[in-house]
Amino acid sequence: MTDAQQPHGGDRDSLEADYLIETPLDPARVAEIMAGEQSSGTFVRVANETDALRARSRASVLRIDELEPAAQPSLHSSWLARQGARGPLRRARVTLSFPLANIGANLPTLAATVAGNLYDLGEVTGMRLLSLRLPASYRAHFETPRHGVQGTRALTQVTGGPLIGTIIKPNVGLSAEETAALVRDLCEAGVDFIKDDEVSANPAHAPLAERVRAVMSEVRRYRERSGRPVMVAFNITDDLDAMRRHAELVEREGGTCVMASINWCGFSAIQTLRRATPLVLHAHRNGYGMMSRDPSLGISFQAYQTLWRLAGVDHMHVHGLAGKFAQSDDEVIESARDCATPLAAGCDDTVLPAFSSGQWAGTAQATFDAVRSTDLLFMSGGGILAHPDGPAAGVMSVRQAWAAVEARTPVPVYAERMPELRRALEFFGGRK
């Protein structure tokens, strides 16, 4: 383990990034290469890289904690092969400090600085960005959630407990009119939140403009009858100009939320969309597994959600416990806690964690036990729409499960007098 004094005037003038590296070389040497590559340097010192410039602008190595070595290289490196480098493969957690003056209030450049070429370094057989820490003064330069947890509760009038949501199914194929009819049924069933699937944005069989008008007509009628607003997250993923037009249409029709596939839109587009619309911005992270699934490559959720929260999103997907995707329950839990943690001291910038993927009444207790909070969006697609007694029974089963949680009653015991919940446990529990 090695440490260095924090440079560049302390916390106010720099940000810190933690990495996991794997290399057959000395980790201290590799850490210095990382610091140089992502700031003032290259593979050799150049003529204009004066001592004064390095003192002002070069990233610094703050800490190196060596870990257990790896038995096999996680990734191939042609550079190492050309050097004839052999093991042992040393693994270390490295902390770098980056001068904020190099970056400014520039989110794409921030991402390029803390990640960027690091993934291409020939010296490593593993590289993962683990976490980021920002000074409050720097965080203040970026967008914050317009709504977050409390704003979403205010718009849906859900003052306590989790927000119960679902996803339009089938994913694609329904016409605008068929989608609106399904939304009407889901509103009547008592759901709080409905979202489009990430692959259904502006299809020929249900153009977004038609779908927004048809769906919001039903949502408005339901609100007038019941006094209860339902939030619909319309998938407006598209080029930036189109997303702004789509958001304006949703707002004119009385909608409160739009959704975007953030990885494919990019930081600049989401920042600009945030500034252009007062609506809740529901961030769908599809594609995140490509960046995170290999434990020796990519980006961990803490760093990932930090960057996207600087773009001003209100909701972040975290997947779900015992879900259908590859993430472990521990990763899901940690992700939800990251969403509930301010990015810097004194900042009110938490976002609503959105649980989804394989969620149903039977995962409610585990979800609460893990996060010890009901400040969350609990979305069930098949867990509601595939209930053997229909979507209304599906919504009721999820509400009953959360009622059991709040009553501190085992869900199976609570289900003895709740037929919708009992049927869900029999149907989905048997499948599990």
Secondary structure in CASP SS format (residue, H / E / C, confidence):
PFRMAT SS
TARGET T0000
AUTHOR 0000-0000-0000
METHOD secondary structure of the structure
MODEL  1
M C 1.00
T E 1.00
D E 1.00
A C 1.00
Q C 1.00
Q C 1.00
P C 1.00
H C 1.00
G C 1.00
G C 1.00
D H 1.00
R H 1.00
D H 1.00
S E 1.00
L E 1.00
E E 1.00
A E 1.00
D E 1.00
Y E 1.00
L E 1.00
I E 1.00
E E 1.00
T E 1.00
P C 1.00
L C 1.00
D C 1.00
P H 1.00
A H 1.00
R H 1.00
V H 1.00
A H 1.00
E H 1.00
I H 1.00
M H 1.00
A H 1.00
G H 1.00
E H 1.00
Q C 1.00
S C 1.00
S C 1.00
G C 1.00
T C 1.00
F C 1.00
V C 1.00
R C 1.00
V C 1.00
A C 1.00
N C 1.00
E C 1.00
T C 1.00
D H 1.00
A H 1.00
L H 1.00
R H 1.00
A H 1.00
R H 1.00
S H 1.00
R C 1.00
A C 1.00
S E 1.00
V E 1.00
L E 1.00
R E 1.00
I E 1.00
D E 1.00
E E 1.00
L C 1.00
E C 1.00
P C 1.00
A E 1.00
A C 1.00
Q C 1.00
P C 1.00
S C 1.00
L C 1.00
H C 1.00
S C 1.00
S H 1.00
W H 1.00
L H 1.00
A H 1.00
R H 1.00
Q H 1.00
G C 1.00
A C 1.00
R C 1.00
G C 1.00
P C 1.00
L E 1.00
R E 1.00
R E 1.00
A E 1.00
R E 1.00
V E 1.00
T E 1.00
L E 1.00
S E 1.00
F E 1.00
P E 1.00
L H 1.00
A H 1.00
N H 1.00
I C 1.00
G C 1.00
A C 1.00
N C 1.00
L H 1.00
P H 1.00
T H 1.00
L H 1.00
A H 1.00
A H 1.00
T H 1.00
V H 1.00
A C 1.00
G H 1.00
N H 1.00
L H 1.00
Y H 1.00
D H 1.00
L C 1.00
G C 1.00
E C 1.00
V C 1.00
T C 1.00
G E 1.00
M E 1.00
R E 1.00
L E 1.00
L E 1.00
S E 1.00
L E 1.00
R E 1.00
L C 1.00
P C 1.00
A H 1.00
S H 1.00
Y H 1.00
R H 1.00
A C 1.00
H C 1.00
F C 1.00
E C 1.00
T C 1.00
P C 1.00
R C 1.00
H C 1.00
G H 1.00
V H 1.00
Q H 1.00
G H 1.00
T H 1.00
R H 1.00
A H 1.00
L H 1.00
T H 1.00
Q C 1.00
V C 1.00
T C 1.00
G C 1.00
G C 1.00
P C 1.00
L E 1.00
I E 1.00
G E 1.00
T E 1.00
I E 1.00
I C 1.00
K C 1.00
P C 1.00
N C 1.00
V C 1.00
G C 1.00
L C 1.00
S C 1.00
A H 1.00
E H 1.00
E H 1.00
T H 1.00
A H 1.00
A H 1.00
L H 1.00
V H 1.00
R H 1.00
D H 1.00
L H 1.00
C H 1.00
E H 1.00
A H 1.00
G C 1.00
V C 1.00
D C 1.00
F E 1.00
I E 1.00
K E 1.00
D C 1.00
D C 1.00
E C 1.00
V C 1.00
S C 1.00
A C 1.00
N C 1.00
P C 1.00
A C 1.00
H C 1.00
A C 1.00
P C 1.00
L H 1.00
A H 1.00
E H 1.00
R H 1.00
V H 1.00
R H 1.00
A H 1.00
V H 1.00
M H 1.00
S H 1.00
E H 1.00
V H 1.00
R H 1.00
R H 1.00
Y H 1.00
R H 1.00
E H 1.00
R H 1.00
S H 1.00
G C 1.00
R C 1.00
P C 1.00
V C 1.00
M E 1.00
V E 1.00
A E 1.00
F E 1.00
N E 1.00
I C 1.00
T C 1.00
D C 1.00
D C 1.00
L H 1.00
D H 1.00
A H 1.00
M H 1.00
R H 1.00
R H 1.00
H H 1.00
A H 1.00
E H 1.00
L H 1.00
V H 1.00
E H 1.00
R H 1.00
E C 1.00
G C 1.00
G C 1.00
T C 1.00
C E 1.00
V E 1.00
M E 1.00
A E 1.00
S E 1.00
I H 1.00
N H 1.00
W H 1.00
C H 1.00
G C 1.00
F H 1.00
S H 1.00
A H 1.00
I H 1.00
Q H 1.00
T H 1.00
L H 1.00
R H 1.00
R H 1.00
A H 1.00
T C 1.00
P C 1.00
L C 1.00
V E 1.00
L E 1.00
H E 1.00
A E 1.00
H E 1.00
R C 1.00
N C 1.00
G C 1.00
Y H 1.00
G H 1.00
M H 1.00
M H 1.00
S H 1.00
R C 1.00
D C 1.00
P C 1.00
S C 1.00
L E 1.00
G E 1.00
I E 1.00
S C 1.00
F H 1.00
Q H 1.00
A H 1.00
Y H 1.00
Q H 1.00
T H 1.00
L H 1.00
W H 1.00
R H 1.00
L C 1.00
A C 1.00
G C 1.00
V C 1.00
D C 1.00
H E 1.00
M E 1.00
H E 1.00
V C 1.00
H C 1.00
G C 1.00
L C 1.00
A C 1.00
G C 1.00
K C 1.00
F C 1.00
A C 1.00
Q C 1.00
S C 1.00
D H 1.00
D H 1.00
E H 1.00
V H 1.00
I H 1.00
E H 1.00
S H 1.00
A H 1.00
R H 1.00
D H 1.00
C H 1.00
A C 1.00
T C 1.00
P C 1.00
L C 1.00
A C 1.00
A C 1.00
G C 1.00
C C 1.00
D C 1.00
D C 1.00
T C 1.00
V C 1.00
L E 1.00
P E 1.00
A E 1.00
F E 1.00
S C 1.00
S C 1.00
G C 1.00
Q C 1.00
W C 1.00
A H 1.00
G H 1.00
T H 1.00
A H 1.00
Q H 1.00
A H 1.00
T H 1.00
F H 1.00
D H 1.00
A H 1.00
V H 1.00
R C 1.00
S C 1.00
T C 1.00
D C 1.00
L C 1.00
L E 1.00
F E 1.00
M E 1.00
S C 1.00
G C 1.00
G H 1.00
G H 1.00
I H 1.00
L H 1.00
A C 1.00
H C 1.00
P C 1.00
D C 1.00
G C 1.00
P H 1.00
A H 1.00
A H 1.00
G H 1.00
V H 1.00
M H 1.00
S H 1.00
V H 1.00
R H 1.00
Q H 1.00
A H 1.00
W H 1.00
A H 1.00
A H 1.00
V H 1.00
E H 1.00
A C 1.00
R C 1.00
T C 1.00
P C 1.00
V H 1.00
P H 1.00
V H 1.00
Y H 1.00
A H 1.00
E C 1.00
R C 1.00
M C 1.00
P H 1.00
E H 1.00
L H 1.00
R H 1.00
R H 1.00
A H 1.00
L H 1.00
E H 1.00
F H 1.00
F H 1.00
G H 1.00
G H 1.00
R H 1.00
K C 1.00
END
